Amino acid sequence: MKRIELMRHLREHDCFLIREGTKHSVIFNVHNGKSSTVPRHNEINSNLGKKICRDLGILEIKKK
């Protein structure tokens, strides 16, 4: 999946960017206080995308 699609999905579920590093972005969920890192690659493995959603406590992204 594209990183842009994953980031859009995270924003729709009230997760926002805390900080950006050279290799990862740290995302925070305001509702439950959970955080996760998202690699700064154009393509992200779909299994990793699912894990990030689980880490943040939100619904997994649906494949179109």
Backbone torsions as a table, in degrees:
resi	resn	phi	psi	omega
1	MET	NA	156.8	178.2
2	LYS	-78.7	144.8	178.9
3	ARG	-61.3	-37.5	-179.4
4	ILE	-60.9	-41.3	178.8
5	GLU	-63.9	-43.0	179.6
6	LEU	-64.5	-44.9	-179.6
7	MET	-63.4	-38.1	177.4
8	ARG	-63.3	-43.3	178.6
9	HIS	-61.7	-42.4	-179.6
10	LEU	-65.5	-41.6	178.2
11	ARG	-64.3	-37.2	178.8
12	GLU	-63.8	-24.6	179.7
13	HIS	-103.4	29.1	174.2
14	ASP	60.6	33.3	172.2
15	CYS	-102.4	140.5	-178.7
16	PHE	-134.9	163.7	-176.8
17	LEU	-77.2	126.2	174.9
18	ILE	-89.1	-51.1	-179.4
19	ARG	-157.7	160.8	178.1
20	GLU	-118.6	133.2	173.0
21	GLY	-105.3	-170.3	-179.9
22	THR	-77.1	-27.7	-177.3
23	LYS	-117.8	-19.3	-176.5
24	HIS	-140.3	156.2	171.8
25	SER	-113.9	139.9	179.1
26	VAL	-100.4	125.5	-176.9
27	ILE	-113.1	142.5	-176.5
28	PHE	-127.9	136.3	176.0
29	ASN	-98.7	118.2	-175.1
30	VAL	-71.7	-23.2	-175.4
31	HIS	-77.8	-35.9	-177.0
32	ASN	-121.4	-1.5	176.8
33	GLY	76.4	13.6	-179.6
34	LYS	-89.5	152.6	178.2
35	SER	-136.1	162.1	179.0
36	SER	-155.2	163.8	177.7
37	THR	-108.6	144.4	178.4
38	VAL	-121.4	124.4	179.3
39	PRO	-65.2	150.7	-178.2
40	ARG	-96.0	57.1	175.5
41	HIS	-110.5	154.7	178.3
42	ASN	-66.5	-40.0	179.9
43	GLU	-110.2	133.6	178.1
44	ILE	-122.5	133.1	178.8
45	ASN	-56.9	138.9	-177.2
46	SER	-63.6	-33.0	177.5
47	ASN	-66.4	-37.5	176.9
48	LEU	-67.1	-38.4	176.4
49	GLY	-60.5	-41.5	177.5
50	LYS	-64.6	-40.6	179.8
51	LYS	-64.4	-41.1	179.0
52	ILE	-61.5	-43.7	178.3
53	CYS	-63.0	-41.9	177.7
54	ARG	-63.9	-41.9	178.7
55	ASP	-59.2	-36.2	-178.1
56	LEU	-87.4	-8.4	178.4
57	GLY	74.9	34.1	178.8
58	ILE	-120.9	170.6	178.1
59	LEU	-65.2	144.9	178.4
60	GLU	-70.7	150.7	179.8
61	ILE	-70.4	136.2	-179.5
62	LYS	-85.3	136.5	176.8
63	LYS	-82.0	129.3	-178.1
64	LYS	-91.5	NA	NA
